[in-house]
């Protein structure tokens, strides 16, 4: 007989971002009897029981980290034959708002979807994860278009977030907001005819429009200022790799 503790979690979070540490995939071999399941959110916290009368669907802990840094996450199964602990060393990377450097927020989406928070996944109180994925897509797009700095290196998230020009920030805020909305509705689409598919189509058009309208004066030479001659996404050549 054997015990198999298992926990799933988001590997990148922002300080104070609500997340769910899910131990529901833990299991034991036949003949074993689980008497408790406990989760330890970090090395400095105590184990917290999530047993909930043995209902494995409820073996989870909603949590938020108040300080940045890498965090160890542990889960413990207690059974008639003994107990077993599994630790994910430095499993979660908690970032400050400045280092996360997201280009949009939930507030930027509200004018388009005032009731967007009804679609929050279980264990979440914001769509920070969608804004983070939008950031990744934007950076990937710039790289695919070969929109690089003078030294041919890729733009990083900090390159975009540290430019102070308000027009520049607004361009990327719109792009990121529509990208995040697209990500949210992509995750809910179940058929080609449902309401989420219609939302997906709508925000794909708006995202493409925001992206196409952007004449981006990116900082190619790294002097912290926008360049005088802008990139123009509308005329940028695409290259196959």
ChimeraX commands (.cxc) that place a marker at each C-alpha (Angstrom):
marker #1 position 0.00,0.00,0.00 radius 0.5
marker #1 position 1.22,3.51,-0.79 radius 0.5
marker #1 position 0.31,7.18,-0.46 radius 0.5
marker #1 position 0.57,9.63,-3.35 radius 0.5
marker #1 position 0.24,13.29,-2.28 radius 0.5
marker #1 position -0.13,15.68,-5.21 radius 0.5
marker #1 position -0.86,19.38,-5.49 radius 0.5
marker #1 position -1.43,21.66,-8.46 radius 0.5
marker #1 position -0.77,25.40,-8.32 radius 0.5
marker #1 position 0.10,28.45,-10.40 radius 0.5
marker #1 position 3.85,28.79,-10.71 radius 0.5
marker #1 position 3.85,32.59,-11.14 radius 0.5
marker #1 position 1.75,34.92,-9.01 radius 0.5
marker #1 position 1.66,38.54,-7.94 radius 0.5
marker #1 position 1.82,39.65,-4.32 radius 0.5
marker #1 position -1.70,39.45,-2.80 radius 0.5
marker #1 position -3.08,37.63,-5.85 radius 0.5
marker #1 position -5.63,35.04,-4.76 radius 0.5
marker #1 position -4.81,31.52,-5.90 radius 0.5
marker #1 position -5.99,27.98,-5.27 radius 0.5
marker #1 position -3.63,25.25,-4.04 radius 0.5
marker #1 position -5.41,22.10,-5.17 radius 0.5
marker #1 position -4.66,18.73,-3.60 radius 0.5
marker #1 position -7.65,16.90,-5.07 radius 0.5
marker #1 position -5.44,14.72,-7.30 radius 0.5
marker #1 position -3.85,13.05,-4.31 radius 0.5
marker #1 position -4.67,9.36,-3.97 radius 0.5
marker #1 position -3.80,6.11,-2.24 radius 0.5
marker #1 position -3.67,2.48,-3.33 radius 0.5
marker #1 position -6.58,0.15,-2.66 radius 0.5
marker #1 position -6.91,-0.91,0.94 radius 0.5
marker #1 position -5.50,2.36,2.26 radius 0.5
marker #1 position -7.69,4.80,4.20 radius 0.5
marker #1 position -6.98,8.57,4.19 radius 0.5
marker #1 position -7.78,10.31,7.49 radius 0.5
marker #1 position -6.45,13.79,6.74 radius 0.5
marker #1 position -5.05,15.97,3.94 radius 0.5
marker #1 position -3.06,19.08,4.82 radius 0.5
marker #1 position -1.49,21.84,2.73 radius 0.5
marker #1 position 1.43,24.04,3.74 radius 0.5
marker #1 position 1.42,27.20,1.56 radius 0.5
marker #1 position 5.04,28.13,2.33 radius 0.5
marker #1 position 8.00,27.06,4.43 radius 0.5
marker #1 position 7.10,29.61,7.10 radius 0.5
marker #1 position 3.43,28.57,7.38 radius 0.5
marker #1 position 1.89,25.65,9.25 radius 0.5
marker #1 position 0.09,22.75,7.62 radius 0.5
marker #1 position -3.62,23.51,7.21 radius 0.5
marker #1 position -6.17,20.69,6.99 radius 0.5
marker #1 position -8.34,20.62,3.87 radius 0.5
marker #1 position -9.81,17.17,4.52 radius 0.5
marker #1 position -13.43,18.39,4.61 radius 0.5
marker #1 position -14.92,15.09,5.72 radius 0.5
marker #1 position -13.05,13.13,3.07 radius 0.5
marker #1 position -14.58,14.96,0.07 radius 0.5
marker #1 position -11.64,14.99,-2.33 radius 0.5
marker #1 position -13.26,17.71,-4.49 radius 0.5
marker #1 position -12.70,20.06,-1.55 radius 0.5
marker #1 position -9.04,19.22,-0.88 radius 0.5
marker #1 position -7.90,22.72,-1.78 radius 0.5
marker #1 position -6.75,25.90,-0.07 radius 0.5
marker #1 position -7.36,29.44,-1.32 radius 0.5
marker #1 position -4.36,31.60,-0.50 radius 0.5
marker #1 position -2.47,34.82,-1.25 radius 0.5
marker #1 position 1.21,35.55,-0.62 radius 0.5
marker #1 position 2.04,38.84,1.04 radius 0.5
marker #1 position 5.73,38.99,0.09 radius 0.5
marker #1 position 7.63,38.35,-3.12 radius 0.5
marker #1 position 10.13,35.58,-3.71 radius 0.5
marker #1 position 10.22,31.86,-4.43 radius 0.5
marker #1 position 7.96,29.79,-2.21 radius 0.5
marker #1 position 7.97,26.11,-1.19 radius 0.5
marker #1 position 4.54,24.44,-1.30 radius 0.5
marker #1 position 3.89,21.16,0.56 radius 0.5
marker #1 position 1.06,18.66,0.90 radius 0.5
marker #1 position 0.69,15.91,3.47 radius 0.5
marker #1 position -1.51,12.83,3.41 radius 0.5
marker #1 position -2.29,11.08,6.69 radius 0.5
marker #1 position -3.58,7.49,6.51 radius 0.5
marker #1 position -4.04,4.48,8.77 radius 0.5
marker #1 position -0.60,3.20,7.79 radius 0.5
marker #1 position 1.23,6.50,8.35 radius 0.5
marker #1 position 1.75,9.78,6.53 radius 0.5
marker #1 position 3.64,11.18,3.54 radius 0.5
marker #1 position 4.73,14.72,2.64 radius 0.5
marker #1 position 5.55,16.02,-0.83 radius 0.5
marker #1 position 7.28,19.41,-1.15 radius 0.5
marker #1 position 7.60,21.45,-4.33 radius 0.5
marker #1 position 10.77,23.43,-3.65 radius 0.5
marker #1 position 10.58,27.01,-4.97 radius 0.5
marker #1 position 7.42,25.93,-6.76 radius 0.5
marker #1 position 5.79,29.38,-6.79 radius 0.5
marker #1 position 7.47,32.58,-7.92 radius 0.5
marker #1 position 5.70,35.54,-6.28 radius 0.5
marker #1 position 6.34,38.86,-8.05 radius 0.5
marker #1 position 5.86,42.46,-7.00 radius 0.5
marker #1 position 3.55,44.62,-9.09 radius 0.5
marker #1 position 6.61,46.39,-10.54 radius 0.5
marker #1 position 8.39,43.20,-11.57 radius 0.5
marker #1 position 5.22,41.60,-12.94 radius 0.5
marker #1 position 4.95,44.73,-15.11 radius 0.5
marker #1 position 1.53,43.97,-16.55 radius 0.5
marker #1 position 0.24,46.29,-19.25 radius 0.5
marker #1 position -3.45,46.26,-18.24 radius 0.5
marker #1 position -5.69,45.53,-15.27 radius 0.5
marker #1 position -9.24,44.39,-14.58 radius 0.5
marker #1 position -10.32,48.03,-14.39 radius 0.5
marker #1 position -9.31,48.51,-18.02 radius 0.5
marker #1 position -11.72,45.74,-19.09 radius 0.5
marker #1 position -14.77,47.00,-17.18 radius 0.5
marker #1 position -15.87,49.59,-19.79 radius 0.5
marker #1 position -16.23,46.71,-22.27 radius 0.5
marker #1 position -17.47,44.01,-19.89 radius 0.5
marker #1 position -18.95,45.58,-16.72 radius 0.5
marker #1 position -19.87,42.13,-15.34 radius 0.5
marker #1 position -16.65,40.40,-16.34 radius 0.5
marker #1 position -15.98,39.21,-12.79 radius 0.5
marker #1 position -18.89,36.77,-13.01 radius 0.5
marker #1 position -16.52,34.66,-15.13 radius 0.5
marker #1 position -13.74,34.42,-12.54 radius 0.5
marker #1 position -12.40,30.86,-12.15 radius 0.5
marker #1 position -12.75,29.18,-8.78 radius 0.5
marker #1 position -10.09,30.32,-6.34 radius 0.5
marker #1 position -9.49,33.65,-8.12 radius 0.5
marker #1 position -10.58,37.20,-7.29 radius 0.5
marker #1 position -9.00,38.88,-10.31 radius 0.5
marker #1 position -7.95,38.19,-13.90 radius 0.5
marker #1 position -4.29,38.95,-13.26 radius 0.5
marker #1 position -3.42,35.61,-14.85 radius 0.5
marker #1 position -5.11,36.70,-18.11 radius 0.5
marker #1 position -3.26,40.03,-18.17 radius 0.5
marker #1 position -0.01,38.11,-17.64 radius 0.5
marker #1 position -0.80,35.80,-20.55 radius 0.5
marker #1 position -1.70,38.86,-22.65 radius 0.5
marker #1 position 1.72,40.31,-21.84 radius 0.5
marker #1 position 3.36,37.09,-23.03 radius 0.5
marker #1 position 1.40,37.16,-26.30 radius 0.5
marker #1 position 2.31,40.80,-26.96 radius 0.5
marker #1 position 6.01,40.16,-26.41 radius 0.5
marker #1 position 5.84,37.07,-28.62 radius 0.5
marker #1 position 4.10,39.05,-31.36 radius 0.5
marker #1 position 6.76,41.77,-31.35 radius 0.5
marker #1 position 9.44,39.10,-31.62 radius 0.5
marker #1 position 7.62,37.30,-34.45 radius 0.5
marker #1 position 7.41,40.60,-36.34 radius 0.5
marker #1 position 11.14,41.06,-35.77 radius 0.5
marker #1 position 10.52,44.27,-33.89 radius 0.5
marker #1 position 13.75,44.20,-31.90 radius 0.5
marker #1 position 16.09,46.62,-30.19 radius 0.5
marker #1 position 19.17,47.96,-31.98 radius 0.5
marker #1 position 21.27,45.10,-30.67 radius 0.5
marker #1 position 18.72,42.62,-32.13 radius 0.5
marker #1 position 17.64,41.50,-28.67 radius 0.5
marker #1 position 13.98,40.99,-27.87 radius 0.5
marker #1 position 11.92,43.49,-25.92 radius 0.5
marker #1 position 11.23,42.45,-22.35 radius 0.5
marker #1 position 8.19,43.25,-20.22 radius 0.5
marker #1 position 10.21,45.87,-18.35 radius 0.5
marker #1 position 11.15,47.55,-21.64 radius 0.5
marker #1 position 7.45,48.17,-22.26 radius 0.5
marker #1 position 6.37,49.03,-18.73 radius 0.5
marker #1 position 9.10,51.57,-17.95 radius 0.5
marker #1 position 8.41,53.94,-20.86 radius 0.5
marker #1 position 6.57,56.99,-19.48 radius 0.5
marker #1 position 4.98,58.33,-22.69 radius 0.5
marker #1 position 1.18,58.36,-22.03 radius 0.5
marker #1 position 0.23,57.65,-25.65 radius 0.5
marker #1 position 2.55,54.66,-25.71 radius 0.5
marker #1 position 1.08,53.30,-22.47 radius 0.5
marker #1 position -2.48,53.81,-23.70 radius 0.5
marker #1 position -1.77,51.95,-26.95 radius 0.5
marker #1 position -0.44,48.96,-25.11 radius 0.5
marker #1 position -3.14,49.14,-22.42 radius 0.5
marker #1 position -5.83,48.79,-25.08 radius 0.5
marker #1 position -3.99,45.98,-26.84 radius 0.5
marker #1 position -3.42,44.14,-23.57 radius 0.5
marker #1 position -7.03,44.64,-22.40 radius 0.5
marker #1 position -8.51,43.16,-25.57 radius 0.5
marker #1 position -5.94,40.37,-25.51 radius 0.5
marker #1 position -6.91,39.53,-21.92 radius 0.5
marker #1 position -10.63,39.53,-22.78 radius 0.5
marker #1 position -9.90,37.24,-25.70 radius 0.5
marker #1 position -8.01,34.86,-23.41 radius 0.5
marker #1 position -10.88,34.83,-20.90 radius 0.5
marker #1 position -13.55,34.01,-23.46 radius 0.5
marker #1 position -11.34,31.50,-25.24 radius 0.5
marker #1 position -11.23,29.51,-22.01 radius 0.5
marker #1 position -15.03,29.31,-21.80 radius 0.5
marker #1 position -15.85,28.52,-25.42 radius 0.5
marker #1 position -17.40,25.06,-25.75 radius 0.5
marker #1 position -18.93,25.21,-29.24 radius 0.5
marker #1 position -18.81,27.29,-32.40 radius 0.5
marker #1 position -22.26,28.74,-31.72 radius 0.5
marker #1 position -22.19,29.67,-28.05 radius 0.5
marker #1 position -22.07,33.17,-26.58 radius 0.5
marker #1 position -18.42,32.80,-25.63 radius 0.5
marker #1 position -17.49,32.13,-29.24 radius 0.5
marker #1 position -19.27,35.35,-30.22 radius 0.5
marker #1 position -17.34,37.21,-27.53 radius 0.5
marker #1 position -14.13,35.63,-28.79 radius 0.5
marker #1 position -14.84,36.83,-32.34 radius 0.5
marker #1 position -15.69,40.32,-31.08 radius 0.5
marker #1 position -12.52,40.73,-29.06 radius 0.5
marker #1 position -10.35,39.20,-31.77 radius 0.5
marker #1 position -11.50,42.01,-34.10 radius 0.5
marker #1 position -10.94,44.67,-31.42 radius 0.5
marker #1 position -7.54,43.23,-30.50 radius 0.5
marker #1 position -6.45,43.17,-34.13 radius 0.5
marker #1 position -7.64,46.74,-34.58 radius 0.5
marker #1 position -5.76,47.97,-31.52 radius 0.5
marker #1 position -2.65,46.14,-32.66 radius 0.5
marker #1 position -2.85,47.42,-36.22 radius 0.5
marker #1 position -3.46,51.04,-35.20 radius 0.5
marker #1 position -0.41,51.07,-33.00 radius 0.5
marker #1 position 2.53,52.95,-34.51 radius 0.5
marker #1 position 5.03,51.87,-31.89 radius 0.5
marker #1 position 7.93,54.13,-30.99 radius 0.5
marker #1 position 9.83,51.48,-29.10 radius 0.5
marker #1 position 13.10,52.25,-27.38 radius 0.5
marker #1 position 15.58,50.54,-29.71 radius 0.5
marker #1 position 18.77,52.08,-28.33 radius 0.5
marker #1 position 17.96,51.60,-24.65 radius 0.5
marker #1 position 18.17,55.28,-23.64 radius 0.5
marker #1 position 14.83,55.14,-21.84 radius 0.5
marker #1 position 13.07,57.36,-24.40 radius 0.5
marker #1 position 10.75,56.58,-27.28 radius 0.5
marker #1 position 12.45,56.66,-30.66 radius 0.5
marker #1 position 11.67,59.51,-33.06 radius 0.5
marker #1 position 10.88,57.17,-35.96 radius 0.5
marker #1 position 8.12,54.73,-35.06 radius 0.5
marker #1 position 7.64,51.16,-36.01 radius 0.5
marker #1 position 4.41,50.84,-37.94 radius 0.5
marker #1 position 2.77,47.46,-37.46 radius 0.5
marker #1 position 0.63,48.07,-40.52 radius 0.5
marker #1 position 3.70,47.97,-42.78 radius 0.5
marker #1 position 5.95,45.58,-40.91 radius 0.5
marker #1 position 6.94,42.59,-43.04 radius 0.5
marker #1 position 6.26,39.13,-41.72 radius 0.5
marker #1 position 8.90,36.44,-42.02 radius 0.5
marker #1 position 8.39,32.71,-41.83 radius 0.5
marker #1 position 10.80,30.85,-39.57 radius 0.5
marker link #1:1,2 radius 0.2
marker link #1:2,3 radius 0.2
marker link #1:3,4 radius 0.2
marker link #1:4,5 radius 0.2
marker link #1:5,6 radius 0.2
marker link #1:6,7 radius 0.2
marker link #1:7,8 radius 0.2
marker link #1:8,9 radius 0.2
marker link #1:9,10 radius 0.2
marker link #1:10,11 radius 0.2
marker link #1:11,12 radius 0.2
marker link #1:12,13 radius 0.2
marker link #1:13,14 radius 0.2
marker link #1:14,15 radius 0.2
marker link #1:15,16 radius 0.2
marker link #1:16,17 radius 0.2
marker link #1:17,18 radius 0.2
marker link #1:18,19 radius 0.2
marker link #1:19,20 radius 0.2
marker link #1:20,21 radius 0.2
marker link #1:21,22 radius 0.2
marker link #1:22,23 radius 0.2
marker link #1:23,24 radius 0.2
marker link #1:24,25 radius 0.2
marker link #1:25,26 radius 0.2
marker link #1:26,27 radius 0.2
marker link #1:27,28 radius 0.2
marker link #1:28,29 radius 0.2
marker link #1:29,30 radius 0.2
marker link #1:30,31 radius 0.2
marker link #1:31,32 radius 0.2
marker link #1:32,33 radius 0.2
marker link #1:33,34 radius 0.2
marker link #1:34,35 radius 0.2
marker link #1:35,36 radius 0.2
marker link #1:36,37 radius 0.2
marker link #1:37,38 radius 0.2
marker link #1:38,39 radius 0.2
marker link #1:39,40 radius 0.2
marker link #1:40,41 radius 0.2
marker link #1:41,42 radius 0.2
marker link #1:42,43 radius 0.2
marker link #1:43,44 radius 0.2
marker link #1:44,45 radius 0.2
marker link #1:45,46 radius 0.2
marker link #1:46,47 radius 0.2
marker link #1:47,48 radius 0.2
marker link #1:48,49 radius 0.2
marker link #1:49,50 radius 0.2
marker link #1:50,51 radius 0.2
marker link #1:51,52 radius 0.2
marker link #1:52,53 radius 0.2
marker link #1:53,54 radius 0.2
marker link #1:54,55 radius 0.2
marker link #1:55,56 radius 0.2
marker link #1:56,57 radius 0.2
marker link #1:57,58 radius 0.2
marker link #1:58,59 radius 0.2
marker link #1:59,60 radius 0.2
marker link #1:60,61 radius 0.2
marker link #1:61,62 radius 0.2
marker link #1:62,63 radius 0.2
marker link #1:63,64 radius 0.2
marker link #1:64,65 radius 0.2
marker link #1:65,66 radius 0.2
marker link #1:66,67 radius 0.2
marker link #1:67,68 radius 0.2
marker link #1:68,69 radius 0.2
marker link #1:69,70 radius 0.2
marker link #1:70,71 radius 0.2
marker link #1:71,72 radius 0.2
marker link #1:72,73 radius 0.2
marker link #1:73,74 radius 0.2
marker link #1:74,75 radius 0.2
marker link #1:75,76 radius 0.2
marker link #1:76,77 radius 0.2
marker link #1:77,78 radius 0.2
marker link #1:78,79 radius 0.2
marker link #1:79,80 radius 0.2
marker link #1:80,81 radius 0.2
marker link #1:81,82 radius 0.2
marker link #1:82,83 radius 0.2
marker link #1:83,84 radius 0.2
marker link #1:84,85 radius 0.2
marker link #1:85,86 radius 0.2
marker link #1:86,87 radius 0.2
marker link #1:87,88 radius 0.2
marker link #1:88,89 radius 0.2
marker link #1:89,90 radius 0.2
marker link #1:90,91 radius 0.2
marker link #1:91,92 radius 0.2
marker link #1:92,93 radius 0.2
marker link #1:93,94 radius 0.2
marker link #1:94,95 radius 0.2
marker link #1:95,96 radius 0.2
marker link #1:96,97 radius 0.2
marker link #1:97,98 radius 0.2
marker link #1:98,99 radius 0.2
marker link #1:99,100 radius 0.2
marker link #1:100,101 radius 0.2
marker link #1:101,102 radius 0.2
marker link #1:102,103 radius 0.2
marker link #1:103,104 radius 0.2
marker link #1:104,105 radius 0.2
marker link #1:105,106 radius 0.2
marker link #1:106,107 radius 0.2
marker link #1:107,108 radius 0.2
marker link #1:108,109 radius 0.2
marker link #1:109,110 radius 0.2
marker link #1:110,111 radius 0.2
marker link #1:111,112 radius 0.2
marker link #1:112,113 radius 0.2
marker link #1:113,114 radius 0.2
marker link #1:114,115 radius 0.2
marker link #1:115,116 radius 0.2
marker link #1:116,117 radius 0.2
marker link #1:117,118 radius 0.2
marker link #1:118,119 radius 0.2
marker link #1:119,120 radius 0.2
marker link #1:120,121 radius 0.2
marker link #1:121,122 radius 0.2
marker link #1:122,123 radius 0.2
marker link #1:123,124 radius 0.2
marker link #1:124,125 radius 0.2
marker link #1:125,126 radius 0.2
marker link #1:126,127 radius 0.2
marker link #1:127,128 radius 0.2
marker link #1:128,129 radius 0.2
marker link #1:129,130 radius 0.2
marker link #1:130,131 radius 0.2
marker link #1:131,132 radius 0.2
marker link #1:132,133 radius 0.2
marker link #1:133,134 radius 0.2
marker link #1:134,135 radius 0.2
marker link #1:135,136 radius 0.2
marker link #1:136,137 radius 0.2
marker link #1:137,138 radius 0.2
marker link #1:138,139 radius 0.2
marker link #1:139,140 radius 0.2
marker link #1:140,141 radius 0.2
marker link #1:141,142 radius 0.2
marker link #1:142,143 radius 0.2
marker link #1:143,144 radius 0.2
marker link #1:144,145 radius 0.2
marker link #1:145,146 radius 0.2
marker link #1:146,147 radius 0.2
marker link #1:147,148 radius 0.2
marker link #1:148,149 radius 0.2
marker link #1:149,150 radius 0.2
marker link #1:150,151 radius 0.2
marker link #1:151,152 radius 0.2
marker link #1:152,153 radius 0.2
marker link #1:153,154 radius 0.2
marker link #1:154,155 radius 0.2
marker link #1:155,156 radius 0.2
marker link #1:156,157 radius 0.2
marker link #1:157,158 radius 0.2
marker link #1:158,159 radius 0.2
marker link #1:159,160 radius 0.2
marker link #1:160,161 radius 0.2
marker link #1:161,162 radius 0.2
marker link #1:162,163 radius 0.2
marker link #1:163,164 radius 0.2
marker link #1:164,165 radius 0.2
marker link #1:165,166 radius 0.2
marker link #1:166,167 radius 0.2
marker link #1:167,168 radius 0.2
marker link #1:168,169 radius 0.2
marker link #1:169,170 radius 0.2
marker link #1:170,171 radius 0.2
marker link #1:171,172 radius 0.2
marker link #1:172,173 radius 0.2
marker link #1:173,174 radius 0.2
marker link #1:174,175 radius 0.2
marker link #1:175,176 radius 0.2
marker link #1:176,177 radius 0.2
marker link #1:177,178 radius 0.2
marker link #1:178,179 radius 0.2
marker link #1:179,180 radius 0.2
marker link #1:180,181 radius 0.2
marker link #1:181,182 radius 0.2
marker link #1:182,183 radius 0.2
marker link #1:183,184 radius 0.2
marker link #1:184,185 radius 0.2
marker link #1:185,186 radius 0.2
marker link #1:186,187 radius 0.2
marker link #1:187,188 radius 0.2
marker link #1:188,189 radius 0.2
marker link #1:189,190 radius 0.2
marker link #1:190,191 radius 0.2
marker link #1:191,192 radius 0.2
marker link #1:192,193 radius 0.2
marker link #1:193,194 radius 0.2
marker link #1:194,195 radius 0.2
marker link #1:195,196 radius 0.2
marker link #1:196,197 radius 0.2
marker link #1:197,198 radius 0.2
marker link #1:198,199 radius 0.2
marker link #1:199,200 radius 0.2
marker link #1:200,201 radius 0.2
marker link #1:201,202 radius 0.2
marker link #1:202,203 radius 0.2
marker link #1:203,204 radius 0.2
marker link #1:204,205 radius 0.2
marker link #1:205,206 radius 0.2
marker link #1:206,207 radius 0.2
marker link #1:207,208 radius 0.2
marker link #1:208,209 radius 0.2
marker link #1:209,210 radius 0.2
marker link #1:210,211 radius 0.2
marker link #1:211,212 radius 0.2
marker link #1:212,213 radius 0.2
marker link #1:213,214 radius 0.2
marker link #1:214,215 radius 0.2
marker link #1:215,216 radius 0.2
marker link #1:216,217 radius 0.2
marker link #1:217,218 radius 0.2
marker link #1:218,219 radius 0.2
marker link #1:219,220 radius 0.2
marker link #1:220,221 radius 0.2
marker link #1:221,222 radius 0.2
marker link #1:222,223 radius 0.2
marker link #1:223,224 radius 0.2
marker link #1:224,225 radius 0.2
marker link #1:225,226 radius 0.2
marker link #1:226,227 radius 0.2
marker link #1:227,228 radius 0.2
marker link #1:228,229 radius 0.2
marker link #1:229,230 radius 0.2
marker link #1:230,231 radius 0.2
marker link #1:231,232 radius 0.2
marker link #1:232,233 radius 0.2
marker link #1:233,234 radius 0.2
marker link #1:234,235 radius 0.2
marker link #1:235,236 radius 0.2
marker link #1:236,237 radius 0.2
marker link #1:237,238 radius 0.2
marker link #1:238,239 radius 0.2
marker link #1:239,240 radius 0.2
marker link #1:240,241 radius 0.2
view
